[in-house]
Amino acid sequence: MLAADNMTVILHQTRSPENLGSVARVMANFGFSRLILSDPATYAFRGAERLAVKGDAVLDAMSVARSLPEALKDCVYAVGTTSRTQLEGRTALTPEEAMARLADHSQRGRVALVLGGEQRGLSNEELAFCTDILVIPTSEVQPSMNLAQAAAVLLYLCSREGRKPAEQAAPAVEEGAKMGTVHALSERMRQVMLEAQFLNPQAPDHILRELERSLLRARLTQREAELWLTAFKHLGRAVAGGKGTPGKGAPSRGPDRNG
Amino acid sequence: MLAADNMTVILHQTRSPENLGSVARVMANFGFSRLILSDPATYAFRGAERLAVKGDAVLDAMSVARSLPEALKDCVYAVGTTSRTQLEGRTALTPEEAMARLADHSQRGRVALVLGGEQRGLSNEELAFCTDILVIPTSEVQPSMNLAQAAAVLLYLCSREGRKPAEQAAPAVEEGAKMGTVHALSERMRQVMLEAQFLNPQAPDHILRELERSLLRARLTQREAELWLTAFKHLGRAVAGGKGTPGKGAPSRGPDRNG
């Protein structure tokens, strides 16, 4: 059972008003209403309305975010879509597996289906912001689907999840950790772990995103995410203090050089 | 397990080159190649190629039929798509049920997925030529899907059927009855049953289509369909002979009036 009100569609770096209109229409077809454009490749979205046949309500309520993390900040779970199979060690879900997880997490808070731009889809860096990745299996001859058609397939599967009866009375679920909080945590972890020389300053992101995703997978509650964030704030002060405090005899960044 | 080579997409009275191109692309995405336009609403299909990204092979091999029965003539099974729920007593399948039947019948011969025109979809009369009907469940606010997006949903489900392993070694299947043969049978039945006063001459189609569909559901072999056809040819001659033969004392259409 998917909580349709918690379902969000995020179009990242969308370029074509036709695709935007078609996605709005198919959202209306399947009863979804929350659409976010993240870092759109154009703001000339006239023309979308013509194609959005009765999807106007979706377009009227649409919001725009400057970046993917900003678009995701209120969500507790996100699955990113790609047609690529080289995924830097991550394993892609099937559409059905992904929709089951969206439905599951929708009991904890807002969830997002993220679709990439027309020209290159989502990069590994962008997919790293998503809890999971899904691939729609396609032919080798033409693996790349049109954005609005991929949205149609996935939202159909979503709506089917929505029609499944809840298997049993769901236990009261604590509010899930928002990805915005987890992202703030992750940024704090980056800073502290760089200072503590755990992360390679040349390429900190890869490891950091793995840590971040492991936390997302843990189905943290919002309270737990805030606890972690507070903990890293304290760790950060302690690391800085350890280095910066004259009493400890360590000049700024000293441990790095003396260690 | 769907036999992809036996899968046919029929677009009836398509108007928009954009939709044609998008359907060709999504067919290529999912490894299907046989496309028939039936009674197209325009022949100005320039522009389709731009949208058919790598679906050119599909467009190159596309054929055109003057009517839906002509498009269906080589098929042993067809499912027509509609968003209407008023279906004159017929019960619509879910997309999953319909795709399972397509897969099943694809072991017997060519099968067709029929999609209607952009403006009004398929009429009841057109749906009557199809063995089954399917409805993609949509929201009451906007029940009508874009043609190319409906095709995407259904062809995705088809391709998933194609990836399912055959449950057991399929028994050798006799060649299924082609809808062209069944349609010829049906036309012969119309003629004979009108003469025999079984059908109402003001509205023969409704009953006739029911009889035709019951035969389609029976999974006739081609040989059986030809037997039926021959049988009705003989019946036709006998009915005409019975009426026309002076020796029986019956003038033309006499039994109608004397009976």
Chai-1 contact restraints between the chains, C-beta under 6 A:
chainA,res_idxA,chainB,res_idxB,connection_type,confidence,min_distance_angstrom,max_distance_angstrom,comment,restraint_id
A,S22,B,N146,contact,1.0,0.0,6.0,A-B,restraint_1
A,V26,B,Q149,contact,1.0,0.0,6.0,A-B,restraint_2
A,A28,B,V141,contact,1.0,0.0,6.0,A-B,restraint_3
A,A28,B,Q142,contact,1.0,0.0,6.0,A-B,restraint_4
A,N29,B,T138,contact,1.0,0.0,6.0,A-B,restraint_5
A,N29,B,Q142,contact,1.0,0.0,6.0,A-B,restraint_6
A,N29,B,M145,contact,1.0,0.0,6.0,A-B,restraint_7
A,G31,B,S139,contact,1.0,0.0,6.0,A-B,restraint_8
A,K54,B,Q142,contact,1.0,0.0,6.0,A-B,restraint_9
A,T138,B,N29,contact,1.0,0.0,6.0,A-B,restraint_10
A,S139,B,G31,contact,1.0,0.0,6.0,A-B,restraint_11
A,V141,B,A28,contact,1.0,0.0,6.0,A-B,restraint_12
A,Q142,B,A28,contact,1.0,0.0,6.0,A-B,restraint_13
A,Q142,B,N29,contact,1.0,0.0,6.0,A-B,restraint_14
A,Q142,B,K54,contact,1.0,0.0,6.0,A-B,restraint_15
A,M145,B,N29,contact,1.0,0.0,6.0,A-B,restraint_16
A,Q149,B,V26,contact,1.0,0.0,6.0,A-B,restraint_17
A,Q149,B,Q149,contact,1.0,0.0,6.0,A-B,restraint_18
A,Q149,B,A152,contact,1.0,0.0,6.0,A-B,restraint_19
A,A152,B,Q149,contact,1.0,0.0,6.0,A-B,restraint_20
A,A152,B,A152,contact,1.0,0.0,6.0,A-B,restraint_21
A,A152,B,V153,contact,1.0,0.0,6.0,A-B,restraint_22
A,V153,B,A152,contact,1.0,0.0,6.0,A-B,restraint_23
A,V153,B,V153,contact,1.0,0.0,6.0,A-B,restraint_24
A,V153,B,Y156,contact,1.0,0.0,6.0,A-B,restraint_25
A,Y156,B,V153,contact,1.0,0.0,6.0,A-B,restraint_26
